[in-house]
Amino acid sequence: MIKEKYIERIKETTINVTQTKIDSIRQKDIEKTGLRIYKDGYIGYVGTLGKYDEAELEKRAIDGLNNKIPYEYKPEGNFKKEEDFTSEIINKDKLVDEFDELLSIIRKEQPEFYFSNKLYLIDAEFNLQNDNGLDLRYRDRCIILGLIFKEKTSINIMDGFITFEGRHYNRDLVIEDINKTCNAYKNKVELPKEGKLPVIFASDESLPFIKLIQALNGNNFGTESSLLSDKMGKKIFNENFTLYQTNNPNDLIVPFFDKEGVINENYRYALIENGVIKSPYTDKKTAHKYNLPLTGCAGGEYDSMPSLGTPRLKVKESEKTIKELLGGQMGVFVIVTSGGDFTPEGNFGAPVQLAYLFDGEKFIGRLPELNISSNVFEMFGDSFVGVSKDTVNPLSNNRYLVMNMKVSKI
């Protein structure tokens, strides 16, 4: 019998904002513990919040073995590793005063707008350990700013947003980013032309990757219901397109291990490398069932059995800045898009409610509402331009993702 414990602790300070003023402050400190028992090819599991009786929790997990839930895969073991990315971002005692001052400046510099939503300061700890010699620990601290803006004269619920997530904070840089965005919003401009144009997303935007997430799902791949099922080892996409499943804290603020304790070299696994399909994403069950590589993509709640999760993705950045990737062209930087999707064949279309004309250095102005369209094999094939080496915001790790797409006014 092997006993395994998963512990997740989140300490969070949330500042709620309404009409560019602090509305309320909330603090929480939640610890979640999951206990798994592996024995004779079965798993029993249970979870609890906060303090608990160890013996009682273990008894409940052992009783869970009676449900005969199969788990025939060897738990990880004989490995210890700790990663600690915590650093002093801002003194918690000064957080409210700092954000109050930030909002005061915004009210003066952008009087035509209301700002709302939230700021978070988060401390996170994740630990996975078992009596097979496994002990993995990850600690991190981050600040998340998510401000929705709305023109005071607008009939919309919201007109746009400014957001970043990172391990650093600088008031001047935040104000600079807000002013850049809002000033461009006030300047209405037209499309340079209709037809194919460079379309730019922040690299953490999930919309362009919806079809790849479906197609690279290990279950879809293994049952041959994926667009890519018969393309393993084949070069399908652009030579410069490499897509990682990442648990690298240098890429994103994430634990370096999955829910089964699997750790990849450099905390990444290339699902697509230089345009070649290398592997779908898998957990132990999926990899074993379909004879696929194990990529370490087990997810699940703290109180559940590990199962195939949704990967965190990163496209390998180029050696070029966004200015160099655009090569003198004007690009369409997508900010707000809702209602877009892919067809089963991979055709893509989306309405864009807010986009800026972008020259690689600054937002020129706000474009009219648009339609963008392409195909997944074009988006990451011949139409793929690249991911910039420079970041969208100096306070986060987001980069510019560029691909040529058909653009037209609605």
JOLINKA-V61704 format. One line per field, one symbol per residue. psi: psi as a letter, one per 30 degrees, with the letter a starting at -180 (. if undefined). A space follows every 50 residues. Layout:
# JOLINKA-V61704
psi=???
This chain:
# JOLINKA-V61704
psi=kkkkkkkkkjkkkkjkkkhglkelkkkljkkkkkkkkkkhglkkllllka lljeeeeeeeeefffffhjkjgkklllhkkkkkjgkljekkefgeeeeee eeeeeeeefifflkklblkkjkkkkkkkklgggkjkkkklklkkkjkklk kffkflelfalkklkaglkjeeeeeeeeeeeeeeefjkllkellaklkkk lkfgkfefgeeeeefgkeeeefghgkfgeggkfkjeakegjkkkkkgjff elillglafggkklkgglkjekjhfkjeklklaeeeeeeghlkjfhhkal lfglkklkaklkkkkklagkleeeefhflkljjkejkkgllklffgkkkk kjfklkkkgfelkelkllklkklakefeegcffkelklfllekfflgklk kkkklkklk.
